[in-house]
Structure formats: C-alpha cells, structure tokens
Amino acid sequence: MEDELQKSAHKVFKIKYHFVFCIKYRKDLFLVEKYVNSVKEICLGMEKRYHMKFETIGFDEDHVHFMLRSV
C-alpha cells in the first residue's frame, strides 16, 4: 500500500475506504474460483470508470474486503 498524499492543483489529500460486503444468507460462494475472478474483473472495470484504485481485495468464504483509495 502506498501512503503518499495525492496532489491536485489546489489541494492535498489522502482518502481511503474499507468496505466489507457479505453474501446474502452467508453462502460460501467465494470458495468457487469463478466467483472470485468475476468480482475482481468488476473491480477493475470500476477503477477505469471512476476515480478510485482498489489497493487490496480480500476474500473469505462468505464475504469480501475492499481497501480502496481515491485517485
């Protein structure tokens, strides 16, 4: 993870977010590799569309952790 400040024309900032998303009824879907790859592909698409960067994506069997920052 990089801890550098982001710089723009009139501001200096460092914004990070930590999200945890659970699967409905806590099913063990992330034990299947195709679901893990699908979530990673969606995250890469979101990085391209929005001003954010996923620093870490961590999977457990029934939930996923996202650490992201603004770009």
N, CA, C and O atoms as CSV, one atom per row, in Angstrom:
chain,resi,resn,atom,element,x,y,z
A,1,MET,N,N,0.841,-1.182,0.000
A,1,MET,CA,C,0.000,0.000,0.000
A,1,MET,C,C,0.881,1.237,0.000
A,1,MET,O,O,1.901,1.289,0.687
A,2,GLU,N,N,0.487,2.202,-0.756
A,2,GLU,CA,C,1.258,3.428,-0.770
A,2,GLU,C,C,0.587,4.442,0.147
A,2,GLU,O,O,-0.633,4.609,0.122
A,3,ASP,N,N,1.396,5.113,0.954
A,3,ASP,CA,C,0.873,6.074,1.923
A,3,ASP,C,C,1.164,7.507,1.512
A,3,ASP,O,O,1.189,8.398,2.362
A,4,GLU,N,N,1.382,7.745,0.239
A,4,GLU,CA,C,1.689,9.084,-0.211
A,4,GLU,C,C,0.419,9.919,-0.324
A,4,GLU,O,O,-0.674,9.401,-0.551
A,5,LEU,N,N,0.597,11.216,-0.161
A,5,LEU,CA,C,-0.520,12.139,-0.332
A,5,LEU,C,C,-0.780,12.348,-1.813
A,5,LEU,O,O,0.154,12.409,-2.613
A,6,GLN,N,N,-2.046,12.458,-2.175
A,6,GLN,CA,C,-2.436,12.773,-3.547
A,6,GLN,C,C,-2.430,14.291,-3.687
A,6,GLN,O,O,-2.869,15.002,-2.784
A,7,LYS,N,N,-1.938,14.781,-4.806
A,7,LYS,CA,C,-1.842,16.222,-5.005
A,7,LYS,C,C,-2.612,16.616,-6.252
A,7,LYS,O,O,-2.599,15.926,-7.271
A,8,SER,N,N,-3.283,17.756,-6.132
A,8,SER,CA,C,-4.014,18.331,-7.245
A,8,SER,C,C,-3.680,19.817,-7.290
A,8,SER,O,O,-2.824,20.277,-6.534
A,9,ALA,N,N,-4.333,20.565,-8.151
A,9,ALA,CA,C,-3.996,21.974,-8.340
A,9,ALA,C,C,-4.104,22.789,-7.047
A,9,ALA,O,O,-3.232,23.608,-6.755
A,10,HIS,N,N,-5.166,22.565,-6.278
A,10,HIS,CA,C,-5.392,23.390,-5.096
A,10,HIS,C,C,-5.640,22.576,-3.842
A,10,HIS,O,O,-6.240,23.069,-2.887
A,11,LYS,N,N,-5.184,21.335,-3.835
A,11,LYS,CA,C,-5.463,20.513,-2.652
A,11,LYS,C,C,-4.441,19.391,-2.526
A,11,LYS,O,O,-3.789,18.992,-3.491
A,12,VAL,N,N,-4.333,18.905,-1.305
A,12,VAL,CA,C,-3.528,17.731,-0.976
A,12,VAL,C,C,-4.420,16.837,-0.131
A,12,VAL,O,O,-5.048,17.311,0.816
A,13,PHE,N,N,-4.486,15.541,-0.458
A,13,PHE,CA,C,-5.424,14.683,0.252
A,13,PHE,C,C,-4.966,13.237,0.239
A,13,PHE,O,O,-4.138,12.832,-0.577
A,14,LYS,N,N,-5.522,12.473,1.161
A,14,LYS,CA,C,-5.362,11.021,1.201
A,14,LYS,C,C,-6.662,10.458,1.754
A,14,LYS,O,O,-6.940,10.578,2.948
A,15,ILE,N,N,-7.450,9.851,0.893
A,15,ILE,CA,C,-8.736,9.302,1.288
A,15,ILE,C,C,-8.709,7.804,1.029
A,15,ILE,O,O,-8.444,7.365,-0.090
A,16,LYS,N,N,-8.982,7.020,2.065
A,16,LYS,CA,C,-9.036,5.567,1.927
A,16,LYS,C,C,-10.352,5.070,2.505
A,16,LYS,O,O,-10.889,5.634,3.458
A,17,TYR,N,N,-10.855,4.002,1.905
A,17,TYR,CA,C,-12.110,3.397,2.344
A,17,TYR,C,C,-11.892,1.908,2.568
A,17,TYR,O,O,-11.145,1.259,1.835
A,18,HIS,N,N,-12.549,1.379,3.583
A,18,HIS,CA,C,-12.541,-0.063,3.829
A,18,HIS,C,C,-13.990,-0.520,3.861
A,18,HIS,O,O,-14.773,-0.086,4.705
A,19,PHE,N,N,-14.335,-1.403,2.929
A,19,PHE,CA,C,-15.689,-1.942,2.847
A,19,PHE,C,C,-15.648,-3.443,3.050
A,19,PHE,O,O,-14.712,-4.119,2.622
A,20,VAL,N,N,-16.673,-3.953,3.707
A,20,VAL,CA,C,-16.863,-5.396,3.841
A,20,VAL,C,C,-18.272,-5.700,3.350
A,20,VAL,O,O,-19.249,-5.146,3.853
A,21,PHE,N,N,-18.364,-6.581,2.369
A,21,PHE,CA,C,-19.653,-6.985,1.826
A,21,PHE,C,C,-19.867,-8.458,2.106
A,21,PHE,O,O,-19.010,-9.292,1.815
A,22,CYS,N,N,-21.029,-8.770,2.677
A,22,CYS,CA,C,-21.389,-10.159,2.978
A,22,CYS,C,C,-22.387,-10.654,1.938
A,22,CYS,O,O,-23.189,-9.885,1.409
A,23,ILE,N,N,-22.322,-11.933,1.660
A,23,ILE,CA,C,-23.244,-12.561,0.727
A,23,ILE,C,C,-24.549,-12.854,1.458
A,23,ILE,O,O,-24.547,-13.219,2.634
A,24,LYS,N,N,-25.655,-12.691,0.754
A,24,LYS,CA,C,-26.961,-12.961,1.340
A,24,LYS,C,C,-27.011,-14.386,1.871
A,24,LYS,O,O,-26.594,-15.324,1.191
A,25,TYR,N,N,-27.507,-14.540,3.052
A,25,TYR,CA,C,-27.616,-15.817,3.774
A,25,TYR,C,C,-26.255,-16.447,4.058
A,25,TYR,O,O,-26.172,-17.628,4.393
A,26,ARG,N,N,-25.181,-15.652,3.923
A,26,ARG,CA,C,-23.809,-16.090,4.248
A,26,ARG,C,C,-23.424,-17.392,3.537
A,26,ARG,O,O,-22.814,-18.273,4.143
A,27,LYS,N,N,-23.777,-17.513,2.266
A,27,LYS,CA,C,-23.408,-18.698,1.486
A,27,LYS,C,C,-21.914,-18.665,1.176
A,27,LYS,O,O,-21.319,-17.591,1.084
A,28,ASP,N,N,-21.313,-19.833,1.016
A,28,ASP,CA,C,-19.874,-19.954,0.788
A,28,ASP,C,C,-19.534,-19.867,-0.701
A,28,ASP,O,O,-18.952,-20.800,-1.255
A,29,LEU,N,N,-19.888,-18.762,-1.350
A,29,LEU,CA,C,-19.676,-18.642,-2.789
A,29,LEU,C,C,-18.226,-18.360,-3.159
A,29,LEU,O,O,-17.789,-18.736,-4.247
A,30,PHE,N,N,-17.479,-17.714,-2.287
A,30,PHE,CA,C,-16.121,-17.334,-2.649
A,30,PHE,C,C,-15.130,-18.478,-2.508
A,30,PHE,O,O,-13.924,-18.266,-2.634
A,31,LEU,N,N,-15.616,-19.686,-2.248
A,31,LEU,CA,C,-14.762,-20.864,-2.335
A,31,LEU,C,C,-14.633,-21.318,-3.790
A,31,LEU,O,O,-13.745,-22.100,-4.127
A,32,VAL,N,N,-15.532,-20.818,-4.653
A,32,VAL,CA,C,-15.522,-21.151,-6.079
A,32,VAL,C,C,-14.722,-20.071,-6.815
A,32,VAL,O,O,-15.033,-18.885,-6.710
A,33,GLU,N,N,-13.708,-20.480,-7.548
A,33,GLU,CA,C,-12.775,-19.544,-8.187
A,33,GLU,C,C,-13.442,-18.638,-9.224
A,33,GLU,O,O,-13.004,-17.502,-9.407
A,34,LYS,N,N,-14.482,-19.108,-9.902
A,34,LYS,CA,C,-15.112,-18.271,-10.935
A,34,LYS,C,C,-15.803,-17.053,-10.332
A,34,LYS,O,O,-15.856,-16.003,-10.972
A,35,TYR,N,N,-16.329,-17.167,-9.120
A,35,TYR,CA,C,-16.958,-16.014,-8.469
A,35,TYR,C,C,-15.907,-15.008,-8.006
A,35,TYR,O,O,-16.122,-13.799,-8.085
A,36,VAL,N,N,-14.783,-15.505,-7.529
A,36,VAL,CA,C,-13.685,-14.621,-7.117
A,36,VAL,C,C,-13.180,-13.838,-8.330
A,36,VAL,O,O,-12.997,-12.623,-8.250
A,37,ASN,N,N,-12.956,-14.521,-9.439
A,37,ASN,CA,C,-12.476,-13.852,-10.651
A,37,ASN,C,C,-13.494,-12.859,-11.187
A,37,ASN,O,O,-13.118,-11.807,-11.705
A,38,SER,N,N,-14.766,-13.175,-11.071
A,38,SER,CA,C,-15.815,-12.271,-11.528
A,38,SER,C,C,-15.807,-10.965,-10.731
A,38,SER,O,O,-15.931,-9.885,-11.309
A,39,VAL,N,N,-15.665,-11.060,-9.420
A,39,VAL,CA,C,-15.620,-9.858,-8.577
A,39,VAL,C,C,-14.381,-9.029,-8.907
A,39,VAL,O,O,-14.458,-7.802,-8.966
A,40,LYS,N,N,-13.248,-9.680,-9.121
A,40,LYS,CA,C,-12.020,-8.949,-9.462
A,40,LYS,C,C,-12.155,-8.219,-10.795
A,40,LYS,O,O,-11.685,-7.089,-10.925
A,41,GLU,N,N,-12.787,-8.841,-11.780
A,41,GLU,CA,C,-12.999,-8.191,-13.075
A,41,GLU,C,C,-13.916,-6.978,-12.944
A,41,GLU,O,O,-13.682,-5.948,-13.575
A,42,ILE,N,N,-14.950,-7.101,-12.131
A,42,ILE,CA,C,-15.857,-5.974,-11.901
A,42,ILE,C,C,-15.108,-4.819,-11.248
A,42,ILE,O,O,-15.318,-3.660,-11.608
A,43,CYS,N,N,-14.240,-5.124,-10.296
A,43,CYS,CA,C,-13.461,-4.080,-9.616
A,43,CYS,C,C,-12.522,-3.370,-10.583
A,43,CYS,O,O,-12.367,-2.151,-10.508
A,44,LEU,N,N,-11.894,-4.112,-11.489
A,44,LEU,CA,C,-11.024,-3.489,-12.489
A,44,LEU,C,C,-11.817,-2.563,-13.409
A,44,LEU,O,O,-11.330,-1.501,-13.794
A,45,GLY,N,N,-13.024,-2.961,-13.755
A,45,GLY,CA,C,-13.883,-2.096,-14.559
A,45,GLY,C,C,-14.281,-0.831,-13.820
A,45,GLY,O,O,-14.363,0.242,-14.419
A,46,MET,N,N,-14.527,-0.949,-12.530
A,46,MET,CA,C,-14.882,0.221,-11.724
A,46,MET,C,C,-13.711,1.189,-11.621
A,46,MET,O,O,-13.908,2.404,-11.625
A,47,GLU,N,N,-12.493,0.662,-11.527
A,47,GLU,CA,C,-11.311,1.532,-11.476
A,47,GLU,C,C,-11.199,2.383,-12.735
A,47,GLU,O,O,-10.834,3.556,-12.667
A,48,LYS,N,N,-11.511,1.795,-13.872
A,48,LYS,CA,C,-11.409,2.526,-15.134
A,48,LYS,C,C,-12.501,3.578,-15.280
A,48,LYS,O,O,-12.262,4.638,-15.860
A,49,ARG,N,N,-13.701,3.301,-14.761
A,49,ARG,CA,C,-14.830,4.224,-14.913
A,49,ARG,C,C,-14.830,5.355,-13.898
A,49,ARG,O,O,-15.222,6.477,-14.216
A,50,TYR,N,N,-14.393,5.066,-12.678
A,50,TYR,CA,C,-14.476,6.032,-11.588
A,50,TYR,C,C,-13.077,6.375,-11.096
A,50,TYR,O,O,-12.115,5.675,-11.411
A,51,HIS,N,N,-12.965,7.429,-10.340
A,51,HIS,CA,C,-11.672,7.879,-9.829
A,51,HIS,C,C,-11.363,7.173,-8.516
A,51,HIS,O,O,-11.467,7.759,-7.438
A,52,MET,N,N,-10.980,5.896,-8.629
A,52,MET,CA,C,-10.634,5.120,-7.445
A,52,MET,C,C,-9.638,4.042,-7.829
A,52,MET,O,O,-9.498,3.700,-9.003
A,53,LYS,N,N,-8.948,3.512,-6.830
A,53,LYS,CA,C,-7.977,2.436,-7.024
A,53,LYS,C,C,-8.168,1.421,-5.906
A,53,LYS,O,O,-8.107,1.774,-4.729
A,54,PHE,N,N,-8.399,0.164,-6.269
A,54,PHE,CA,C,-8.506,-0.900,-5.279
A,54,PHE,C,C,-7.101,-1.288,-4.844
A,54,PHE,O,O,-6.339,-1.844,-5.636
A,55,GLU,N,N,-6.754,-1.004,-3.604
A,55,GLU,CA,C,-5.435,-1.365,-3.093
A,55,GLU,C,C,-5.387,-2.830,-2.699
A,55,GLU,O,O,-4.402,-3.517,-2.972
A,56,THR,N,N,-6.441,-3.312,-2.060
A,56,THR,CA,C,-6.493,-4.693,-1.597
A,56,THR,C,C,-7.908,-5.225,-1.780
A,56,THR,O,O,-8.887,-4.534,-1.498
A,57,ILE,N,N,-7.998,-6.456,-2.254
A,57,ILE,CA,C,-9.271,-7.173,-2.314
A,57,ILE,C,C,-9.030,-8.504,-1.631
A,57,ILE,O,O,-8.252,-9.327,-2.115
A,58,GLY,N,N,-9.701,-8.716,-0.501
A,58,GLY,CA,C,-9.507,-9.947,0.260
A,58,GLY,C,C,-10.794,-10.739,0.346
A,58,GLY,O,O,-11.861,-10.183,0.608
A,59,PHE,N,N,-10.691,-12.037,0.126
A,59,PHE,CA,C,-11.867,-12.901,0.105
A,59,PHE,C,C,-11.833,-13.890,1.263
A,59,PHE,O,O,-10.799,-14.491,1.553
A,60,ASP,N,N,-12.965,-14.050,1.912
A,60,ASP,CA,C,-13.228,-15.174,2.798
A,60,ASP,C,C,-14.361,-15.955,2.145
A,60,ASP,O,O,-14.870,-15.546,1.101
A,61,GLU,N,N,-14.757,-17.057,2.736
A,61,GLU,CA,C,-15.743,-17.894,2.053
A,61,GLU,C,C,-17.098,-17.216,1.865
A,61,GLU,O,O,-17.807,-17.530,0.909
A,62,ASP,N,N,-17.479,-16.286,2.759
A,62,ASP,CA,C,-18.812,-15.697,2.651
A,62,ASP,C,C,-18.824,-14.174,2.668
A,62,ASP,O,O,-19.892,-13.573,2.783
A,63,HIS,N,N,-17.670,-13.541,2.557
A,63,HIS,CA,C,-17.625,-12.086,2.472
A,63,HIS,C,C,-16.329,-11.646,1.795
A,63,HIS,O,O,-15.394,-12.429,1.625
A,64,VAL,N,N,-16.303,-10.373,1.417
A,64,VAL,CA,C,-15.146,-9.818,0.714
A,64,VAL,C,C,-14.801,-8.467,1.334
A,64,VAL,O,O,-15.687,-7.692,1.695
A,65,HIS,N,N,-13.500,-8.194,1.452
A,65,HIS,CA,C,-12.990,-6.927,1.973
A,65,HIS,C,C,-12.403,-6.128,0.814
A,65,HIS,O,O,-11.685,-6.672,-0.024
A,66,PHE,N,N,-12.716,-4.833,0.775
A,66,PHE,CA,C,-12.134,-3.932,-0.210
A,66,PHE,C,C,-11.433,-2.805,0.527
A,66,PHE,O,O,-12.025,-2.165,1.395
A,67,MET,N,N,-10.179,-2.560,0.187
A,67,MET,CA,C,-9.479,-1.362,0.644
A,67,MET,C,C,-9.224,-0.544,-0.611
A,67,MET,O,O,-8.484,-0.972,-1.497
A,68,LEU,N,N,-9.839,0.636,-0.688
A,68,LEU,CA,C,-9.659,1.451,-1.874
A,68,LEU,C,C,-9.368,2.884,-1.504
A,68,LEU,O,O,-9.611,3.326,-0.381
A,69,ARG,N,N,-8.840,3.598,-2.481
A,69,ARG,CA,C,-8.485,4.999,-2.270
A,69,ARG,C,C,-8.932,5.814,-3.465
A,69,ARG,O,O,-9.138,5.285,-4.557
A,70,SER,N,N,-9.076,7.091,-3.245
A,70,SER,CA,C,-9.419,7.990,-4.343
A,70,SER,C,C,-8.160,8.292,-5.140
A,70,SER,O,O,-7.047,8.236,-4.619
A,71,VAL,N,N,-8.355,8.609,-6.404
A,71,VAL,CA,C,-7.210,8.888,-7.281
A,71,VAL,C,C,-7.281,10.323,-7.736
A,71,VAL,O,O,-6.415,10.777,-8.484
